[in-house]
Amino acid sequence: MENFSNRITRLFNIQYPIIQAGMIWASGWRLASAVSNAGGLGMIGSGSMYPEVLREHIQKCKAATDKPFAVNVPLLYPDIDKHISIIIEEGVKIVFTSAGNPKTWTAILKEKGITVVHVVSSSKFAKKAEEAVCDAVVAEGFEAGGHNGREETTTLVLIPAVVNAVKIPVIAAGGIATGRQMLASMVLGAEAVQMGSRFVACAEASSHDNFKQAVIQTAEGDTQLALKQLTPVRLIKNKFYKQVEEAETRGASKEELAALLGRARAKKGMFEGDMEEGELEIGQVSALLDDILPAAQIVDNVWQEFISGLDNPVKKL
């Protein structure tokens, strides 16, 4: 089944419907180009990059692969106009937007011939993305590590709800790291999967080795959705998380939580490797991960397990 084709593989011109999420501090040009070279869609995570750093990563990614790749743009980023300008100037063909109103930039990007995908946490927001003429949506469930929805809808519920709500293709995300999870998502109507946590525990990820080791040591119950008053993220339970939990339990204000988060807290944890004081964002599926692999092997493993699942959907334990 090497010639798999659906609306997503055709939209992005990729071999496999496997998309690497644009995680902050993990998704630089090395990871993005490695995933794209393996037949998936690699993605540069611009949320942790100054504008000129983003330009450098785009240029290096173009030099490292002749395959399609994307850039993820969190719409709450303070210098977003500079990021958009660089993306257009550098000829990026695919942009994933998240954490904001898709109407703000979609028309401008599409005028330049750029394919636009928006990340949503509900069927309501999926409809808004479709109205904004996005080409596809990522339906990201509560299990995910990134910017989660406050509704806490799980992926198993969210995918069919979004598929029923829109006509554009749906990409499933949140709690997906294996081929069988990919198969389950596609049975529910998704046409591809986006994986973050699986690619954090990857040789080419730019995240710190301490963080990668923490991810593969994480067990069920070791992560928790937090900071819902600011932007909900799922965190590994460390010293910083316990400070957040204490503040939220006593009803801390949004301003107090923002001060506790401060600046560069995510960089401290995920990029610099401070496992106690850093903000460690990861999905629930980290509990299923126990190895750090090259990106090409991850793509191949997921695809082969997906094919095996098609042949034998009921796996005997």
SEMARRO-442193 format. One record per residue (C-alpha): x, y, z; residue number from 1. Coordinates in steps of 0.1 Angstrom, whole numbers. Layout:
// residues N
+-------+-------+-------+------+
!    c1 !    c2 !    c3 ! resi !
+-------+-------+-------+------+
!     X !     Y !     Z !  NUM !
...
+-------+-------+-------+------+
//
This chain:
// residues 317
+-------+-------+-------+------+
!    c1 !    c2 !    c3 ! resi !
+-------+-------+-------+------+
!     0 !     0 !     0 !    1 !
!    29 !    23 !    -8 !    2 !
!     6 !    43 !   -32 !    3 !
!   -18 !    55 !    -4 !    4 !
!   -37 !    86 !   -15 !    5 !
!   -64 !   108 !     1 !    6 !
!   -72 !   145 !     3 !    7 !
!   -45 !   152 !    28 !    8 !
!   -16 !   134 !     9 !    9 !
!   -27 !   152 !   -23 !   10 !
!   -31 !   186 !    -6 !   11 !
!     5 !   185 !     8 !   12 !
!    20 !   163 !   -19 !   13 !
!    33 !   138 !     7 !   14 !
!    37 !   100 !     7 !   15 !
!    22 !    92 !    41 !   16 !
!    -6 !   110 !    60 !   17 !
!    18 !   115 !    90 !   18 !
!    24 !   151 !   101 !   19 !
!    50 !   162 !   127 !   20 !
!    36 !   189 !   150 !   21 !
!    53 !   222 !   153 !   22 !
!    63 !   220 !   190 !   23 !
!    81 !   249 !   206 !   24 !
!   118 !   242 !   213 !   25 !
!   117 !   208 !   196 !   26 !
!   108 !   214 !   160 !   27 !
!   137 !   230 !   142 !   28 !
!   149 !   224 !   106 !   29 !
!   167 !   191 !   114 !   30 !
!   135 !   175 !   126 !   31 !
!   112 !   190 !    99 !   32 !
!   135 !   180 !    71 !   33 !
!   140 !   145 !    84 !   34 !
!   103 !   139 !    87 !   35 !
!    97 !   153 !    52 !   36 !
!   125 !   132 !    37 !   37 !
!   109 !   101 !    53 !   38 !
!    76 !   108 !    34 !   39 !
!    56 !   126 !    61 !   40 !
!    51 !   163 !    65 !   41 !
!    78 !   180 !    87 !   42 !
!    70 !   212 !   104 !   43 !
!    91 !   241 !   118 !   44 !
!    77 !   254 !   151 !   45 !
!    81 !   291 !   149 !   46 !
!    66 !   299 !   184 !   47 !
!   100 !   297 !   201 !   48 !
!   119 !   316 !   173 !   49 !
!   128 !   352 !   168 !   50 !
!   120 !   363 !   132 !   51 !
!   155 !   360 !   119 !   52 !
!   159 !   326 !   136 !   53 !
!   128 !   315 !   118 !   54 !
!   143 !   326 !    85 !   55 !
!   175 !   307 !    92 !   56 !
!   155 !   275 !    99 !   57 !
!   134 !   278 !    68 !   58 !
!   165 !   283 !    46 !   59 !
!   183 !   254 !    62 !   60 !
!   152 !   232 !    58 !   61 !
!   150 !   241 !    21 !   62 !
!   186 !   231 !    17 !   63 !
!   181 !   198 !    36 !   64 !
!   150 !   185 !    18 !   65 !
!   134 !   189 !   -16 !   66 !
!   101 !   176 !    -1 !   67 !
!    72 !   198 !    12 !   68 !
!    74 !   211 !    47 !   69 !
!    53 !   234 !    68 !   70 !
!    57 !   262 !    94 !   71 !
!    35 !   263 !   125 !   72 !
!    25 !   299 !   135 !   73 !
!     8 !   304 !   169 !   74 !
!   -14 !   334 !   163 !   75 !
!    -7 !   349 !   197 !   76 !
!    30 !   354 !   189 !   77 !
!    39 !   390 !   194 !   78 !
!    59 !   395 !   162 !   79 !
!    35 !   375 !   140 !   80 !
!    35 !   401 !   112 !   81 !
!    73 !   396 !   108 !   82 !
!    69 !   358 !   109 !   83 !
!    42 !   360 !    81 !   84 !
!    64 !   383 !    60 !   85 !
!    94 !   359 !    63 !   86 !
!    72 !   329 !    55 !   87 !
!    60 !   346 !    23 !   88 !
!    95 !   359 !    14 !   89 !
!   110 !   325 !    18 !   90 !
!    84 !   308 !    -4 !   91 !
!    70 !   284 !    23 !   92 !
!    41 !   265 !     7 !   93 !
!    22 !   252 !    38 !   94 !
!    13 !   270 !    71 !   95 !
!    -4 !   256 !   102 !   96 !
!   -19 !   283 !   124 !   97 !
!   -30 !   278 !   160 !   98 !
!   -40 !   296 !   192 !   99 !
!   -61 !   324 !   176 !  100 !
!   -86 !   335 !   150 !  101 !
!   -79 !   320 !   116 !  102 !
!   -96 !   349 !    98 !  103 !
!   -67 !   372 !   107 !  104 !
!   -41 !   358 !    83 !  105 !
!   -57 !   330 !    62 !  106 !
!   -68 !   353 !    33 !  107 !
!   -34 !   370 !    32 !  108 !
!   -15 !   337 !    31 !  109 !
!   -39 !   321 !     5 !  110 !
!   -35 !   351 !   -18 !  111 !
!     2 !   341 !   -19 !  112 !
!    -7 !   306 !   -29 !  113 !
!     0 !   291 !     6 !  114 !
!   -20 !   262 !    19 !  115 !
!   -34 !   270 !    53 !  116 !
!   -44 !   246 !    81 !  117 !
!   -58 !   257 !   114 !  118 !
!   -56 !   238 !   147 !  119 !
!   -90 !   236 !   166 !  120 !
!  -103 !   220 !   198 !  121 !
!  -140 !   220 !   190 !  122 !
!  -164 !   216 !   161 !  123 !
!  -175 !   252 !   166 !  124 !
!  -139 !   265 !   159 !  125 !
!  -136 !   240 !   131 !  126 !
!  -166 !   256 !   114 !  127 !
!  -149 !   291 !   119 !  128 !
!  -118 !   277 !   102 !  129 !
!  -138 !   265 !    73 !  130 !
!  -156 !   298 !    70 !  131 !
!  -121 !   315 !    69 !  132 !
!  -114 !   292 !    39 !  133 !
!   -87 !   271 !    56 !  134 !
!   -78 !   241 !    35 !  135 !
!   -80 !   217 !    64 !  136 !
!   -82 !   216 !   102 !  137 !
!   -63 !   198 !   129 !  138 !
!   -87 !   185 !   155 !  139 !
!   -66 !   183 !   187 !  140 !
!   -80 !   165 !   217 !  141 !
!   -75 !   171 !   254 !  142 !
!   -48 !   144 !   255 !  143 !
!   -23 !   167 !   236 !  144 !
!     6 !   185 !   252 !  145 !
!     2 !   218 !   233 !  146 !
!   -24 !   246 !   235 !  147 !
!   -55 !   226 !   245 !  148 !
!   -91 !   236 !   245 !  149 !
!  -107 !   245 !   277 !  150 !
!  -136 !   221 !   270 !  151 !
!  -113 !   191 !   276 !  152 !
!  -129 !   172 !   248 !  153 !
!  -110 !   139 !   241 !  154 !
!   -97 !   130 !   207 !  155 !
!  -120 !   100 !   204 !  156 !
!  -150 !   124 !   208 !  157 !
!  -136 !   154 !   190 !  158 !
!  -126 !   137 !   157 !  159 !
!  -161 !   125 !   147 !  160 !
!  -177 !   157 !   159 !  161 !
!  -154 !   178 !   137 !  162 !
!  -157 !   154 !   108 !  163 !
!  -195 !   158 !   110 !  164 !
!  -192 !   196 !   113 !  165 !
!  -171 !   204 !    83 !  166 !
!  -165 !   194 !    47 !  167 !
!  -127 !   202 !    46 !  168 !
!  -102 !   174 !    55 !  169 !
!   -96 !   167 !    92 !  170 !
!   -63 !   158 !   107 !  171 !
!   -64 !   141 !   141 !  172 !
!   -41 !   151 !   169 !  173 !
!   -38 !   145 !   206 !  174 !
!   -28 !   112 !   221 !  175 !
!   -15 !    97 !   189 !  176 !
!    19 !    80 !   186 !  177 !
!    13 !    46 !   170 !  178 !
!     0 !    32 !   137 !  179 !
!   -30 !    16 !   154 !  180 !
!   -39 !    49 !   169 !  181 !
!   -36 !    64 !   135 !  182 !
!   -59 !    36 !   121 !  183 !
!   -84 !    43 !   148 !  184 !
!   -84 !    80 !   140 !  185 !
!   -89 !    74 !   103 !  186 !
!  -118 !    49 !   110 !  187 !
!  -134 !    79 !   128 !  188 !
!  -131 !   100 !    97 !  189 !
!   -97 !   118 !   100 !  190 !
!   -75 !   117 !    69 !  191 !
!   -42 !   121 !    86 !  192 !
!   -26 !   123 !   120 !  193 !
!    -4 !   150 !   136 !  194 !
!    20 !   137 !   162 !  195 !
!    39 !   159 !   187 !  196 !
!    50 !   139 !   217 !  197 !
!    63 !   110 !   195 !  198 !
!    86 !   134 !   176 !  199 !
!    98 !   151 !   208 !  200 !
!   114 !   118 !   217 !  201 !
!   133 !   118 !   184 !  202 !
!   170 !   120 !   176 !  203 !
!   166 !   151 !   154 !  204 !
!   143 !   171 !   178 !  205 !
!   161 !   202 !   191 !  206 !
!   147 !   197 !   226 !  207 !
!   172 !   190 !   254 !  208 !
!   182 !   154 !   261 !  209 !
!   171 !   157 !   297 !  210 !
!   136 !   165 !   284 !  211 !
!   136 !   137 !   259 !  212 !
!   146 !   113 !   288 !  213 !
!   119 !   127 !   310 !  214 !
!    93 !   121 !   282 !  215 !
!   101 !    84 !   278 !  216 !
!   101 !    79 !   315 !  217 !
!    67 !    95 !   320 !  218 !
!    39 !    71 !   331 !  219 !
!     2 !    73 !   331 !  220 !
!   -10 !   101 !   353 !  221 !
!    24 !   120 !   352 !  222 !
!     9 !   148 !   331 !  223 !
!   -18 !   173 !   339 !  224 !
!   -37 !   200 !   320 !  225 !
!   -28 !   233 !   336 !  226 !
!   -28 !   271 !   332 !  227 !
!   -63 !   271 !   318 !  228 !
!   -68 !   308 !   327 !  229 !
!   -39 !   317 !   304 !  230 !
!   -34 !   292 !   276 !  231 !
!   -41 !   256 !   286 !  232 !
!   -11 !   233 !   283 !  233 !
!    -4 !   197 !   295 !  234 !
!    26 !   196 !   319 !  235 !
!    48 !   169 !   333 !  236 !
!    44 !   171 !   371 !  237 !
!    76 !   187 !   384 !  238 !
!    84 !   214 !   409 !  239 !
!    72 !   242 !   386 !  240 !
!    39 !   223 !   379 !  241 !
!    34 !   219 !   417 !  242 !
!    38 !   257 !   421 !  243 !
!    11 !   262 !   394 !  244 !
!   -12 !   236 !   410 !  245 !
!    -9 !   253 !   444 !  246 !
!   -16 !   288 !   429 !  247 !
!   -46 !   275 !   409 !  248 !
!   -60 !   256 !   439 !  249 !
!   -61 !   288 !   460 !  250 !
!   -77 !   307 !   431 !  251 !
!   -47 !   328 !   419 !  252 !
!   -55 !   355 !   395 !  253 !
!   -46 !   354 !   358 !  254 !
!   -20 !   381 !   365 !  255 !
!    -4 !   360 !   393 !  256 !
!    -2 !   329 !   371 !  257 !
!    13 !   350 !   343 !  258 !
!    40 !   362 !   367 !  259 !
!    46 !   327 !   379 !  260 !
!    50 !   315 !   343 !  261 !
!    73 !   345 !   336 !  262 !
!    95 !   347 !   305 !  263 !
!   114 !   318 !   290 !  264 !
!   100 !   291 !   314 !  265 !
!    94 !   267 !   285 !  266 !
!   129 !   274 !   272 !  267 !
!   143 !   267 !   306 !  268 !
!   127 !   232 !   307 !  269 !
!   124 !   219 !   272 !  270 !
!   155 !   235 !   256 !  271 !
!   179 !   241 !   284 !  272 !
!   170 !   209 !   303 !  273 !
!   160 !   222 !   338 !  274 !
!   136 !   194 !   348 !  275 !
!   125 !   211 !   381 !  276 !
!   121 !   248 !   373 !  277 !
!   112 !   245 !   336 !  278 !
!    78 !   242 !   319 !  279 !
!    76 !   207 !   304 !  280 !
!    48 !   204 !   279 !  281 !
!    40 !   169 !   267 !  282 !
!    10 !   148 !   258 !  283 !
!    -6 !   119 !   277 !  284 !
!     7 !    95 !   250 !  285 !
!    42 !   100 !   265 !  286 !
!    32 !    71 !   288 !  287 !
!    34 !    48 !   257 !  288 !
!    68 !    60 !   246 !  289 !
!   100 !    42 !   258 !  290 !
!   126 !    50 !   232 !  291 !
!   142 !    79 !   213 !  292 !
!   144 !    71 !   176 !  293 !
!   154 !    87 !   144 !  294 !
!   126 !   105 !   126 !  295 !
!   127 !    82 !    96 !  296 !
!   123 !    51 !   118 !  297 !
!    93 !    67 !   136 !  298 !
!    75 !    74 !   103 !  299 !
!    83 !    39 !    91 !  300 !
!    72 !    22 !   123 !  301 !
!    39 !    42 !   124 !  302 !
!    31 !    34 !    88 !  303 !
!    40 !    -3 !    90 !  304 !
!    18 !    -7 !   121 !  305 !
!   -10 !    12 !   103 !  306 !
!    -8 !   -13 !    74 !  307 !
!    -6 !   -42 !    98 !  308 !
!   -37 !   -29 !   115 !  309 !
!   -56 !   -27 !    82 !  310 !
!   -48 !   -63 !    76 !  311 !
!   -56 !   -74 !   111 !  312 !
!   -77 !   -48 !   129 !  313 !
!   -84 !   -70 !   160 !  314 !
!   -49 !   -76 !   175 !  315 !
!   -47 !  -107 !   197 !  316 !
!   -30 !  -100 !   230 !  317 !
+-------+-------+-------+------+
//
